[in-house]
């Protein structure tokens, strides 16, 4: 279960870095389908199944927000580097 949640957070971060928020809906649907298959194979109880769905969707969303923040940090750092390069030029 821990690997599934960590993988969901990582996958969410990748989605947040490159896609809009609507990509979370098919990703969560795919995750629920995987959990359904895992429930049949591993024999999870219904309570464990719903807990896994909630935790996996929460990890997707947390990872997505992390990906969005990393994109903004990268853009700010790039802009700050441009500002420093402009400030270091000698005025004519």
Biopython code that builds the backbone (N, CA, C, O; Angstrom):
import numpy as np
from Bio.PDB.StructureBuilder import StructureBuilder

atoms = [
    (1, "UNK", "N", (0.823, -1.182, 0.000)),
    (1, "UNK", "CA", (0.000, 0.000, 0.000)),
    (1, "UNK", "C", (0.873, 1.253, 0.000)),
    (1, "UNK", "O", (0.541, 2.226, -0.677)),
    (2, "UNK", "N", (1.990, 1.251, 0.749)),
    (2, "UNK", "CA", (2.855, 2.413, 0.818)),
    (2, "UNK", "C", (3.491, 2.710, -0.533)),
    (2, "UNK", "O", (3.642, 3.870, -0.915)),
    (3, "UNK", "N", (3.861, 1.661, -1.251)),
    (3, "UNK", "CA", (4.457, 1.845, -2.570)),
    (3, "UNK", "C", (3.431, 2.437, -3.526)),
    (3, "UNK", "O", (3.767, 3.280, -4.357)),
    (4, "UNK", "N", (2.193, 2.003, -3.412)),
    (4, "UNK", "CA", (1.131, 2.521, -4.255)),
    (4, "UNK", "C", (0.906, 4.008, -4.004)),
    (4, "UNK", "O", (0.721, 4.774, -4.949)),
    (5, "UNK", "N", (0.921, 4.417, -2.751)),
    (5, "UNK", "CA", (0.715, 5.829, -2.408)),
    (5, "UNK", "C", (1.906, 6.675, -2.848)),
    (5, "UNK", "O", (1.723, 7.764, -3.394)),
    (6, "UNK", "N", (3.119, 6.188, -2.618)),
    (6, "UNK", "CA", (4.305, 6.938, -3.059)),
    (6, "UNK", "C", (4.339, 7.044, -4.580)),
    (6, "UNK", "O", (4.682, 8.093, -5.125)),
    (7, "UNK", "N", (3.984, 5.965, -5.260)),
    (7, "UNK", "CA", (3.919, 6.007, -6.720)),
    (7, "UNK", "C", (2.848, 6.957, -7.209)),
    (7, "UNK", "O", (3.041, 7.652, -8.206)),
    (8, "UNK", "N", (1.709, 6.997, -6.510)),
    (8, "UNK", "CA", (0.651, 7.936, -6.868)),
    (8, "UNK", "C", (1.085, 9.373, -6.707)),
    (8, "UNK", "O", (0.750, 10.221, -7.535)),
    (9, "UNK", "N", (1.828, 9.660, -5.650)),
    (9, "UNK", "CA", (2.321, 11.031, -5.440)),
    (9, "UNK", "C", (3.324, 11.409, -6.522)),
    (9, "UNK", "O", (3.302, 12.533, -7.024)),
    (10, "UNK", "N", (4.194, 10.487, -6.880)),
    (10, "UNK", "CA", (5.167, 10.757, -7.937)),
    (10, "UNK", "C", (4.467, 10.961, -9.273)),
    (10, "UNK", "O", (4.783, 11.894, -10.011)),
    (11, "UNK", "N", (3.515, 10.087, -9.582)),
    (11, "UNK", "CA", (2.769, 10.195, -10.839)),
    (11, "UNK", "C", (1.971, 11.501, -10.869)),
    (11, "UNK", "O", (1.878, 12.145, -11.914)),
    (12, "UNK", "N", (1.401, 11.891, -9.735)),
    (12, "UNK", "CA", (0.689, 13.156, -9.651)),
    (12, "UNK", "C", (1.610, 14.345, -9.877)),
    (12, "UNK", "O", (1.211, 15.327, -10.504)),
    (13, "UNK", "N", (2.842, 14.268, -9.371)),
    (13, "UNK", "CA", (3.799, 15.356, -9.580)),
    (13, "UNK", "C", (4.165, 15.481, -11.050)),
    (13, "UNK", "O", (4.300, 16.590, -11.568)),
    (14, "UNK", "N", (4.323, 14.354, -11.719)),
    (14, "UNK", "CA", (4.607, 14.394, -13.158)),
    (14, "UNK", "C", (3.427, 14.991, -13.908)),
    (14, "UNK", "O", (3.615, 15.804, -14.814)),
    (15, "UNK", "N", (2.217, 14.599, -13.543)),
    (15, "UNK", "CA", (1.028, 15.159, -14.186)),
    (15, "UNK", "C", (0.912, 16.658, -13.924)),
    (15, "UNK", "O", (0.557, 17.415, -14.827)),
    (16, "UNK", "N", (1.205, 17.092, -12.708)),
    (16, "UNK", "CA", (1.137, 18.500, -12.368)),
    (16, "UNK", "C", (2.174, 19.334, -13.092)),
    (16, "UNK", "O", (1.955, 20.514, -13.365)),
    (17, "UNK", "N", (3.280, 18.730, -13.397)),
    (17, "UNK", "CA", (4.357, 19.445, -14.089)),
    (17, "UNK", "C", (4.015, 19.710, -15.550)),
    (17, "UNK", "O", (4.434, 20.727, -16.104)),
    (18, "UNK", "N", (3.261, 18.812, -16.186)),
    (18, "UNK", "CA", (3.081, 18.902, -17.622)),
    (18, "UNK", "C", (1.637, 19.072, -18.102)),
    (18, "UNK", "O", (1.428, 19.433, -19.261)),
    (19, "UNK", "N", (0.628, 18.823, -17.248)),
    (19, "UNK", "CA", (-0.751, 18.817, -17.716)),
    (19, "UNK", "C", (-1.648, 19.712, -16.872)),
    (19, "UNK", "O", (-1.272, 20.153, -15.785)),
    (20, "UNK", "N", (-2.839, 19.970, -17.395)),
    (20, "UNK", "CA", (-3.862, 20.728, -16.668)),
    (20, "UNK", "C", (-4.557, 19.815, -15.665)),
    (20, "UNK", "O", (-4.319, 18.608, -15.647)),
    (21, "UNK", "N", (-5.409, 20.389, -14.839)),
    (21, "UNK", "CA", (-6.022, 19.670, -13.727)),
    (21, "UNK", "C", (-6.997, 18.587, -14.196)),
    (21, "UNK", "O", (-7.220, 17.612, -13.478)),
    (22, "UNK", "N", (-7.573, 18.739, -15.371)),
    (22, "UNK", "CA", (-8.556, 17.760, -15.840)),
    (22, "UNK", "C", (-7.950, 16.386, -16.118)),
    (22, "UNK", "O", (-8.683, 15.407, -16.254)),
    (23, "UNK", "N", (-6.637, 16.303, -16.202)),
    (23, "UNK", "CA", (-5.997, 15.016, -16.422)),
    (23, "UNK", "C", (-6.117, 14.118, -15.184)),
    (23, "UNK", "O", (-5.919, 12.907, -15.276)),
    (24, "UNK", "N", (-6.441, 14.710, -14.027)),
    (24, "UNK", "CA", (-6.574, 13.909, -12.809)),
    (24, "UNK", "C", (-7.774, 12.966, -12.862)),
    (24, "UNK", "O", (-7.745, 11.898, -12.251)),
    (25, "UNK", "N", (-8.822, 13.346, -13.584)),
    (25, "UNK", "CA", (-10.009, 12.484, -13.636)),
    (25, "UNK", "C", (-9.727, 11.136, -14.305)),
    (25, "UNK", "O", (-10.037, 10.102, -13.713)),
    (26, "UNK", "N", (-9.153, 11.101, -15.514)),
    (26, "UNK", "CA", (-8.843, 9.783, -16.074)),
    (26, "UNK", "C", (-7.750, 9.042, -15.301)),
    (26, "UNK", "O", (-7.751, 7.812, -15.242)),
    (27, "UNK", "N", (-6.821, 9.792, -14.711)),
    (27, "UNK", "CA", (-5.773, 9.142, -13.921)),
    (27, "UNK", "C", (-6.368, 8.465, -12.685)),
    (27, "UNK", "O", (-5.982, 7.349, -12.339)),
    (28, "UNK", "N", (-7.304, 9.141, -12.025)),
    (28, "UNK", "CA", (-7.958, 8.546, -10.857)),
    (28, "UNK", "C", (-8.830, 7.367, -11.268)),
    (28, "UNK", "O", (-8.899, 6.373, -10.545)),
    (29, "UNK", "N", (-9.503, 7.459, -12.423)),
    (29, "UNK", "CA", (-10.307, 6.337, -12.910)),
    (29, "UNK", "C", (-9.424, 5.130, -13.208)),
    (29, "UNK", "O", (-9.796, 3.995, -12.908)),
    (30, "UNK", "N", (-8.271, 5.371, -13.790)),
    (30, "UNK", "CA", (-7.328, 4.285, -14.045)),
    (30, "UNK", "C", (-6.823, 3.677, -12.739)),
    (30, "UNK", "O", (-6.678, 2.460, -12.627)),
    (31, "UNK", "N", (-6.561, 4.523, -11.765)),
    (31, "UNK", "CA", (-6.092, 4.036, -10.467)),
    (31, "UNK", "C", (-7.162, 3.183, -9.779)),
    (31, "UNK", "O", (-6.840, 2.170, -9.157)),
    (32, "UNK", "N", (-8.426, 3.584, -9.888)),
    (32, "UNK", "CA", (-9.508, 2.804, -9.294)),
    (32, "UNK", "C", (-9.624, 1.461, -9.998)),
    (32, "UNK", "O", (-9.885, 0.444, -9.355)),
    (33, "UNK", "N", (-9.432, 1.447, -11.322)),
    (33, "UNK", "CA", (-9.470, 0.181, -12.057)),
    (33, "UNK", "C", (-8.339, -0.745, -11.621)),
    (33, "UNK", "O", (-8.531, -1.954, -11.492)),
    (34, "UNK", "N", (-7.163, -0.173, -11.397)),
    (34, "UNK", "CA", (-6.037, -0.980, -10.915)),
    (34, "UNK", "C", (-6.328, -1.522, -9.515)),
    (34, "UNK", "O", (-6.023, -2.676, -9.213)),
    (35, "UNK", "N", (-6.915, -0.688, -8.671)),
    (35, "UNK", "CA", (-7.257, -1.147, -7.320)),
    (35, "UNK", "C", (-8.336, -2.223, -7.345)),
    (35, "UNK", "O", (-8.319, -3.136, -6.519)),
    (36, "UNK", "N", (-9.271, -2.124, -8.282)),
    (36, "UNK", "CA", (-10.281, -3.182, -8.423)),
    (36, "UNK", "C", (-9.625, -4.510, -8.776)),
    (36, "UNK", "O", (-9.973, -5.551, -8.219)),
    (37, "UNK", "N", (-8.679, -4.467, -9.702)),
    (37, "UNK", "CA", (-7.959, -5.685, -10.070)),
    (37, "UNK", "C", (-7.131, -6.201, -8.899)),
    (37, "UNK", "O", (-7.048, -7.407, -8.670)),
    (38, "UNK", "N", (-6.519, -5.277, -8.162)),
    (38, "UNK", "CA", (-5.726, -5.680, -7.005)),
    (38, "UNK", "C", (-6.612, -6.284, -5.915)),
    (38, "UNK", "O", (-6.200, -7.206, -5.211)),
    (39, "UNK", "N", (-7.817, -5.762, -5.781)),
    (39, "UNK", "CA", (-8.748, -6.293, -4.779)),
    (39, "UNK", "C", (-9.115, -7.732, -5.099)),
    (39, "UNK", "O", (-9.228, -8.569, -4.203)),
    (40, "UNK", "N", (-9.300, -8.011, -6.375)),
    (40, "UNK", "CA", (-9.654, -9.375, -6.776)),
    (40, "UNK", "C", (-8.490, -10.336, -6.563)),
    (40, "UNK", "O", (-8.688, -11.481, -6.157)),
    (41, "UNK", "N", (-7.293, -9.871, -6.835)),
    (41, "UNK", "CA", (-6.120, -10.747, -6.714)),
    (41, "UNK", "C", (-5.687, -10.893, -5.259)),
    (41, "UNK", "O", (-5.433, -12.004, -4.791)),
    (42, "UNK", "N", (-5.602, -9.777, -4.545)),
    (42, "UNK", "CA", (-5.061, -9.794, -3.189)),
    (42, "UNK", "C", (-6.112, -10.106, -2.136)),
    (42, "UNK", "O", (-5.767, -10.440, -1.002)),
    (43, "UNK", "N", (-7.378, -10.003, -2.489)),
    (43, "UNK", "CA", (-8.433, -10.302, -1.535)),
    (43, "UNK", "C", (-8.616, -9.233, -0.477)),
    (43, "UNK", "O", (-8.801, -9.544, 0.700)),
    (44, "UNK", "N", (-8.567, -7.979, -0.886)),
    (44, "UNK", "CA", (-8.774, -6.885, 0.060)),
    (44, "UNK", "C", (-10.228, -6.847, 0.519)),
    (44, "UNK", "O", (-11.142, -7.189, -0.231)),
    (45, "UNK", "N", (-10.420, -6.428, 1.754)),
    (45, "UNK", "CA", (-11.788, -6.232, 2.228)),
    (45, "UNK", "C", (-12.335, -4.943, 1.631)),
    (45, "UNK", "O", (-11.592, -4.137, 1.071)),
    (46, "UNK", "N", (-13.638, -4.761, 1.760)),
    (46, "UNK", "CA", (-14.275, -3.578, 1.192)),
    (46, "UNK", "C", (-13.777, -2.300, 1.867)),
    (46, "UNK", "O", (-13.584, -1.280, 1.206)),
    (47, "UNK", "N", (-13.571, -2.358, 3.180)),
    (47, "UNK", "CA", (-13.067, -1.183, 3.903)),
    (47, "UNK", "C", (-11.649, -0.832, 3.454)),
    (47, "UNK", "O", (-11.328, 0.341, 3.260)),
    (48, "UNK", "N", (-10.802, -1.848, 3.288)),
    (48, "UNK", "CA", (-9.445, -1.600, 2.805)),
    (48, "UNK", "C", (-9.452, -1.040, 1.389)),
    (48, "UNK", "O", (-8.630, -0.190, 1.044)),
    (49, "UNK", "N", (-10.378, -1.518, 0.578)),
    (49, "UNK", "CA", (-10.492, -1.050, -0.791)),
    (49, "UNK", "C", (-10.850, 0.433, -0.837)),
    (49, "UNK", "O", (-10.220, 1.192, -1.574)),
    (50, "UNK", "N", (-11.844, 0.855, -0.067)),
    (50, "UNK", "CA", (-12.235, 2.263, -0.065)),
    (50, "UNK", "C", (-11.164, 3.147, 0.576)),
    (50, "UNK", "O", (-10.975, 4.289, 0.157)),
    (51, "UNK", "N", (-10.473, 2.635, 1.574)),
    (51, "UNK", "CA", (-9.362, 3.367, 2.166)),
    (51, "UNK", "C", (-8.244, 3.554, 1.145)),
    (51, "UNK", "O", (-7.657, 4.633, 1.055)),
    (52, "UNK", "N", (-7.953, 2.521, 0.386)),
    (52, "UNK", "CA", (-6.914, 2.611, -0.640)),
    (52, "UNK", "C", (-7.310, 3.619, -1.721)),
    (52, "UNK", "O", (-6.463, 4.379, -2.191)),
    (53, "UNK", "N", (-8.578, 3.636, -2.119)),
    (53, "UNK", "CA", (-9.030, 4.604, -3.118)),
    (53, "UNK", "C", (-8.850, 6.028, -2.594)),
    (53, "UNK", "O", (-8.323, 6.888, -3.299)),
    (54, "UNK", "N", (-9.280, 6.274, -1.378)),
    (54, "UNK", "CA", (-9.148, 7.614, -0.797)),
    (54, "UNK", "C", (-7.702, 8.051, -0.677)),
    (54, "UNK", "O", (-7.363, 9.188, -1.006)),
    (55, "UNK", "N", (-6.849, 7.154, -0.208)),
    (55, "UNK", "CA", (-5.433, 7.502, -0.054)),
    (55, "UNK", "C", (-4.755, 7.710, -1.396)),
    (55, "UNK", "O", (-3.919, 8.603, -1.539)),
    (56, "UNK", "N", (-5.106, 6.897, -2.379)),
    (56, "UNK", "CA", (-4.481, 7.033, -3.692)),
    (56, "UNK", "C", (-4.904, 8.324, -4.381)),
    (56, "UNK", "O", (-4.071, 9.001, -4.983)),
    (57, "UNK", "N", (-6.169, 8.671, -4.303)),
    (57, "UNK", "CA", (-6.628, 9.922, -4.908)),
    (57, "UNK", "C", (-6.017, 11.121, -4.180)),
    (57, "UNK", "O", (-5.644, 12.107, -4.815)),
    (58, "UNK", "N", (-5.916, 11.040, -2.867)),
    (58, "UNK", "CA", (-5.280, 12.125, -2.110)),
    (58, "UNK", "C", (-3.798, 12.258, -2.481)),
    (58, "UNK", "O", (-3.282, 13.372, -2.578)),
    (59, "UNK", "N", (-3.122, 11.141, -2.687)),
    (59, "UNK", "CA", (-1.708, 11.212, -3.067)),
    (59, "UNK", "C", (-1.551, 11.762, -4.484)),
    (59, "UNK", "O", (-0.596, 12.489, -4.755)),
    (60, "UNK", "N", (-2.477, 11.426, -5.397)),
    (60, "UNK", "CA", (-2.458, 12.032, -6.732)),
    (60, "UNK", "C", (-2.572, 13.544, -6.628)),
    (60, "UNK", "O", (-1.807, 14.275, -7.257)),
    (61, "UNK", "N", (-3.524, 14.009, -5.837)),
    (61, "UNK", "CA", (-3.761, 15.444, -5.731)),
    (61, "UNK", "C", (-2.595, 16.156, -5.057)),
    (61, "UNK", "O", (-2.197, 17.240, -5.483)),
    (62, "UNK", "N", (-2.053, 15.558, -4.020)),
    (62, "UNK", "CA", (-0.893, 16.155, -3.353)),
    (62, "UNK", "C", (0.304, 16.210, -4.297)),
    (62, "UNK", "O", (1.015, 17.213, -4.347)),
    (63, "UNK", "N", (0.520, 15.144, -5.033)),
    (63, "UNK", "CA", (1.594, 15.139, -6.016)),
    (63, "UNK", "C", (1.368, 16.151, -7.117)),
    (63, "UNK", "O", (2.315, 16.782, -7.586)),
    (64, "UNK", "N", (0.113, 16.313, -7.538)),
    (64, "UNK", "CA", (-0.211, 17.289, -8.581)),
    (64, "UNK", "C", (0.123, 18.702, -8.107)),
    (64, "UNK", "O", (0.718, 19.483, -8.850)),
    (65, "UNK", "N", (-0.251, 19.024, -6.894)),
    (65, "UNK", "CA", (0.056, 20.357, -6.350)),
    (65, "UNK", "C", (1.561, 20.544, -6.238)),
    (65, "UNK", "O", (2.065, 21.635, -6.504)),
    (66, "UNK", "N", (2.281, 19.513, -5.853)),
    (66, "UNK", "CA", (3.738, 19.594, -5.772)),
    (66, "UNK", "C", (4.340, 19.855, -7.148)),
    (66, "UNK", "O", (5.276, 20.644, -7.281)),
    (67, "UNK", "N", (3.800, 19.192, -8.176)),
    (67, "UNK", "CA", (4.272, 19.431, -9.535)),
    (67, "UNK", "C", (3.998, 20.846, -9.999)),
    (67, "UNK", "O", (4.828, 21.452, -10.677)),
    (68, "UNK", "N", (2.834, 21.379, -9.637)),
    (68, "UNK", "CA", (2.523, 22.759, -9.999)),
    (68, "UNK", "C", (3.481, 23.737, -9.328)),
    (68, "UNK", "O", (3.954, 24.684, -9.956)),
    (69, "UNK", "N", (3.762, 23.504, -8.056)),
    (69, "UNK", "CA", (4.666, 24.393, -7.318)),
    (69, "UNK", "C", (6.076, 24.319, -7.897)),
    (69, "UNK", "O", (6.757, 25.340, -7.998)),
    (70, "UNK", "N", (6.517, 23.125, -8.276)),
    (70, "UNK", "CA", (7.861, 23.001, -8.841)),
    (70, "UNK", "C", (7.956, 23.733, -10.168)),
    (70, "UNK", "O", (9.009, 24.285, -10.488)),
    (71, "UNK", "N", (6.882, 23.752, -10.948)),
    (71, "UNK", "CA", (6.884, 24.498, -12.207)),
    (71, "UNK", "C", (7.004, 25.989, -11.933)),
    (71, "UNK", "O", (7.755, 26.683, -12.619)),
    (72, "UNK", "N", (6.278, 26.491, -10.945)),
    (72, "UNK", "CA", (6.340, 27.909, -10.609)),
    (72, "UNK", "C", (7.705, 28.300, -10.059)),
    (72, "UNK", "O", (8.216, 29.375, -10.375)),
    (73, "UNK", "N", (8.290, 27.452, -9.252)),
    (73, "UNK", "CA", (9.614, 27.740, -8.695)),
    (73, "UNK", "C", (10.645, 27.812, -9.809)),
    (73, "UNK", "O", (11.521, 28.677, -9.789)),
    (74, "UNK", "N", (10.548, 26.910, -10.782)),
    (74, "UNK", "CA", (11.477, 26.918, -11.906)),
    (74, "UNK", "C", (11.342, 28.214, -12.706)),
    (74, "UNK", "O", (12.348, 28.806, -13.100)),
    (75, "UNK", "N", (10.108, 28.657, -12.948)),
    (75, "UNK", "CA", (9.883, 29.887, -13.707)),
    (75, "UNK", "C", (10.410, 31.107, -12.947)),
    (75, "UNK", "O", (11.003, 31.999, -13.553)),
    (76, "UNK", "N", (10.204, 31.155, -11.651)),
    (76, "UNK", "CA", (10.695, 32.280, -10.846)),
    (76, "UNK", "C", (12.219, 32.290, -10.828)),
    (76, "UNK", "O", (12.833, 33.351, -10.942)),
    (77, "UNK", "N", (12.830, 31.128, -10.687)),
    (77, "UNK", "CA", (14.292, 31.065, -10.667)),
    (77, "UNK", "C", (14.870, 31.506, -12.006)),
    (77, "UNK", "O", (15.892, 32.191, -12.041)),
    (78, "UNK", "N", (14.236, 31.127, -13.095)),
    (78, "UNK", "CA", (14.709, 31.540, -14.415)),
    (78, "UNK", "C", (14.572, 33.059, -14.588)),
    (78, "UNK", "O", (15.464, 33.710, -15.131)),
    (79, "UNK", "N", (13.464, 33.609, -14.127)),
    (79, "UNK", "CA", (13.282, 35.059, -14.198)),
    (79, "UNK", "C", (14.278, 35.804, -13.326)),
    (79, "UNK", "O", (14.757, 36.873, -13.704)),
    (80, "UNK", "N", (14.593, 35.248, -12.160)),
    (80, "UNK", "CA", (15.546, 35.885, -11.256)),
    (80, "UNK", "C", (16.945, 35.863, -11.862)),
    (80, "UNK", "O", (17.698, 36.825, -11.718)),
    (81, "UNK", "N", (17.298, 34.766, -12.541)),
    (81, "UNK", "CA", (18.597, 34.714, -13.205)),
    (81, "UNK", "C", (18.688, 35.769, -14.303)),
    (81, "UNK", "O", (19.735, 36.392, -14.480)),
    (82, "UNK", "N", (17.601, 35.973, -15.039)),
    (82, "UNK", "CA", (17.587, 37.015, -16.060)),
    (82, "UNK", "C", (17.724, 38.401, -15.458)),
    (82, "UNK", "O", (18.400, 39.265, -16.016)),
    (83, "UNK", "N", (17.077, 38.611, -14.310)),
    (83, "UNK", "CA", (17.182, 39.885, -13.613)),
    (83, "UNK", "C", (18.607, 40.141, -13.165)),
    (83, "UNK", "O", (19.113, 41.252, -13.317)),
    (84, "UNK", "N", (19.266, 39.121, -12.611)),
    (84, "UNK", "CA", (20.652, 39.285, -12.173)),
    (84, "UNK", "C", (21.572, 39.568, -13.341)),
    (84, "UNK", "O", (22.473, 40.401, -13.236)),
    (85, "UNK", "N", (21.358, 38.889, -14.447)),
    (85, "UNK", "CA", (22.211, 39.114, -15.628)),
    (85, "UNK", "C", (22.016, 40.530, -16.144)),
    (85, "UNK", "O", (22.977, 41.174, -16.565)),
    (86, "UNK", "N", (20.794, 41.017, -16.116)),
    (86, "UNK", "CA", (20.519, 42.385, -16.557)),
    (86, "UNK", "C", (21.128, 43.403, -15.594)),
    (86, "UNK", "O", (21.625, 44.437, -16.042)),
    (87, "UNK", "N", (21.105, 43.146, -14.313)),
    (87, "UNK", "CA", (21.630, 44.068, -13.314)),
    (87, "UNK", "C", (23.156, 44.131, -13.349)),
    (87, "UNK", "O", (23.743, 45.155, -13.001)),
    (88, "UNK", "N", (23.804, 43.033, -13.770)),
    (88, "UNK", "CA", (25.265, 43.013, -13.796)),
    (88, "UNK", "C", (25.859, 43.738, -15.007)),
    (88, "UNK", "O", (27.042, 44.077, -15.012)),
    (89, "UNK", "N", (25.045, 43.971, -16.019)),
    (89, "UNK", "CA", (25.547, 44.694, -17.188)),
    (89, "UNK", "C", (25.906, 46.126, -16.794)),
    (89, "UNK", "O", (25.237, 46.757, -15.975)),
    (90, "UNK", "N", (26.961, 46.604, -17.392)),
    (90, "UNK", "CA", (27.374, 47.973, -17.105)),
    (90, "UNK", "C", (26.516, 48.939, -17.918)),
    (90, "UNK", "O", (26.320, 48.737, -19.117)),
    (91, "UNK", "N", (26.012, 49.971, -17.282)),
    (91, "UNK", "CA", (25.242, 50.956, -18.052)),
    (91, "UNK", "C", (26.126, 51.707, -19.017)),
    (91, "UNK", "O", (27.279, 52.006, -18.707)),
    (92, "UNK", "N", (25.596, 52.012, -20.182)),
    (92, "UNK", "CA", (26.403, 52.720, -21.192)),
    (92, "UNK", "C", (26.327, 54.205, -20.996)),
    (92, "UNK", "O", (26.941, 54.960, -21.750)),
]
sb = StructureBuilder()
sb.init_structure("model")
sb.init_model(0)
sb.init_chain("A")
sb.init_seg("    ")
for serial, (resi, resn, name, xyz) in enumerate(atoms, 1):
    if name == "N":
        sb.init_residue(resn, " ", resi, " ")
    sb.init_atom(name, np.array(xyz, "f"), 0.0, 1.0, " ", f" {name:<3s}", serial, name[0])
structure = sb.get_structure()
